[in-house]
Amino acid sequence: MKYFLVFLLTLKIAFPALAQNTDKQPIEITADETITWDKERHFYQARGNALVENNGGTVKANIITAYYDPDSDKRTITRIVAEGNVEISQDGQTAYGDVAQYTPAEKFMKLTGQNLRVETKQNTIRADESIQYWQDRGEAHAVGRATIVDGKNTVTSHIMKAFFYQNGDGGEQGLKEATAEGGVTIETGTETITANRGRYTSSDSRAVIEGNVEIRRDGTRLNGDKALVDFETGVSQLMASTPREQEKGGRVRALFYTD
């Protein structure tokens, strides 16, 4: 089960589409209260159930502010900030938070706030501190008790990072690998696995987890230094803790407990 694929949600979230507007479609902005152009402080602002729509993406918030460069010929947008009850949607995927910031020059987006999450019909990702995405780097982070829920399966850690590849020049991006760091917990419905850190590769749908590994199943606990989790088969197995031990045919050491 490819838990970490949910990070792909951030690839098509609405801010990049709104800021770049590469297809030259008009950007529609509506608000219940005011739409302001502040020439002295160089920003546009929509206030009161503000809504921005363009390229099939929408940004909703209490306040949406777009800052621009007054010295540029076309008042180039330098930063977009959405505040209060933020909801960003694109291609059936929706992100929620208190504050969202997007910097077009860096192609960087950051979501923060309470009940921070990204949802699709299949998956949900949550984080207590932030969800960040670097478009050019093909990298996304979820920070602060980051949790991915995929049906009956859940992965939790302090920080999750996802790294993407791109199919051709300008092609769609796909998940290459993902890492989880700090207090990693994997719950599969039949097993609960804990460790200090883990690395998932999409090519084989497997994760290698390391450091204080514990596998719990049917009242039995299996402890070791390193384990391989196969999300396709649902099989977990302990491994030699270092490549040198594996090359030498080193023995795997484990402790068994029954509750």
Secondary structure, DSSP 8 states (H G I E B T S, - for coil): --GGGGGGGGGG-HHHHHHH-TT----EEE-SSEEEEETTTTEEEEEEEEEEEETTEEEEEEEEEEEE-TTSTT--EEEEEEEEEEEEEETTEEEEEEEEEEETTTTEEEEESTT-EEE-SSEEEE-SSEEEEETTTTEEEEEEEEEEEETTEEEEEEEEEEEEEESSTT--EEEEEEEEEEEEEEE-SS-EEEEEEEEEETTTTEEEEEEEEEEEETTEEEEEEEEEEETTTTEEEE--SSHHHHHTT-----EEEE-
